[in-house]
Amino acid sequence: MSQIYVYYKVTAANRAAALAGAKALIARAAADVGVDGALSCRAEDPLTIMEAYDAVPDAQAFMAWLDAAVSSGGLRSLIEGDRHTEHFVPCA
């Protein structure tokens, strides 16, 4: 199983809409592909948002689904710059 972390910046004007969009995306991930997620904001910079997805069985397929879902759900238009994705696996 993998853990996927995605973080990005938003503007103050877009923050509320981006948080709502990210929460909807996390709910959709659970409903559509059975992957649970959580949402966090950086403590010292609340305009940096992070989605965390745990126990991802197929990281490549999930990241493809996630990219499509971000575009179709409108979240991408609320983000300043890129979404940065990190993929972690348990240490051997």
MARKEVO-999167 format. One record per atom (N, C-alpha, C): z, y, x; residue in one letter. Coordinates in steps of 0.2 Angstrom, whole numbers, plus 5000, padded with zeros to 4 digits. Layout:
REM MARKEVO-999167
ZYXa;...
END
This chain:
REM MARKEVO-999167
500049945004m;500050005000m;500050065004m;499750115002s;499650185005s;500050235002s;500150295005q;500450355002q;499950405004q;499750444999i;499250495000i;499650564998i;499550615003y;499850675002y;499250725002y;499250774998v;498750824997v;499050894996v;498850935001y;499151005000y;498651055001y;498851114998y;498351174997y;498751234995y;498351294996k;498651354995k;498351384988k;498651424985v;498451454979v;498651534980v;498351574976t;498551644975t;499151654970t;499451704971a;500051714966a;499751724959a;499151744958a;498851754952a;498651684949a;498551644953n;498251574951n;498851524951n;499451534953r;499951484954r;500151454948r;500251484942a;500451454936a;499951404934a;499351424934a;498751384931a;498651324936a;498751334943a;498651284947a;499251234947a;499851254945l;500351204944l;500251164938l;500051194933a;499851164927a;499251114928a;498751134931g;498251084933g;498451024937g;498851044942a;499150984946a;499550934942a;499950964938k;500350914934k;499950874929k;499450904927a;498950864922a;498550814927a;498350834933l;498050784937l;498550724939l;499150734940i;499650684942i;499650634936i;499750664930a;499750624924a;499150584922a;498550614924r;497950584923r;497950524928r;498150534934a;498150474939a;498550414937a;499150434934a;499550374931a;499150344925a;498850384921a;498550354915a;497950314917a;497450344921d;496850324923d;496850264928d;497250274933v;497150224939v;497850194940v;498350204937g;499050174938g;499350194944g;499250254947v;499550284953v;500050344951v;500650334952d;501150384951d;501150434956d;501250504954g;501250554959g;501850604958g;501950644962a;502450694962a;502150764964a;502450814962l;502250884964l;502750924967l;502650954973s;503150994977s;502751064979s;503251114980c;503051174983c;503351184990c;503051214994r;503351225001r;503951275000r;504551255003a;505151295002a;505051365004a;504751375009e;504751445012e;504051485010e;503651445006d;503051475004d;502851444997d;503051464992p;502951434985p;502151434983p;501751464987l;501051464986l;500651404989l;501051364993t;500851304995t;501051244991t;500651214988i;500751154984i;500551084987i;500951034986m;500850974988m;500850924983m;500350874982e;500350824978e;500550764982e;500950714980a;501150654984a;501050594979a;500650544981y;500550484978y;500750424982y;501150384978d;501550334982d;501250264979d;501250214983a;501050144981a;500350144979a;499850174983v;499150174981v;498850114984v;498650064980p;498350004982p;497650004986p;497250054984d;496550054987d;496450134989d;496650154995a;496650224996a;495950254996a;495450214998q;494750244998q;494550254991q;494650204987a;494450214980a;494850274976a;495550274978f;495950324974f;495750394977f;495550404983m;495350474985m;494750494982m;494250444981a;493650464978a;493750484971a;494150444967w;494350464960w;494650534960w;495150544965l;495550604965l;495050664966l;494550654971d;494050714972d;493650724966d;493450674962a;493050684956a;493550714951a;494150694950a;494550724945a;494750794946a;494850814953v;495050884954v;494450924952v;493850904953s;493250944952s;493150954944s;493250894941s;493050894934s;493650924930s;494250924932g;494850954929g;494851034930g;494551064934g;494551134935g;495051154940g;495451114943l;495951134948l;495651164954l;495051134956r;494751154963r;494651234963r;494451254957s;494251324956s;494851374957s;495451344957l;496051384957l;496351384964l;496051344969i;496351334976i;496051384980i;496351414985e;496151454990e;495951404996e;495351404998g;495251365004g;495151285002g;495351245007d;495251175006d;495851135004d;495751085000r;496351034999r;496350995006r;496950985008h;497050945014h;497350875012h;497050825014t;497250755012t;497550725018t;498150695018e;498450645023e;498550575020e;498350525024h;498450455022h;498950425026h;499450395023f;499950365027f;500050285025f;500150245030v;500350175028v;500950155032v;501250105029p;501950085032p;501850065040p;502350075044c;502250065051c;502349985051c;502049965056a;502049885057a;502649865061a;
END
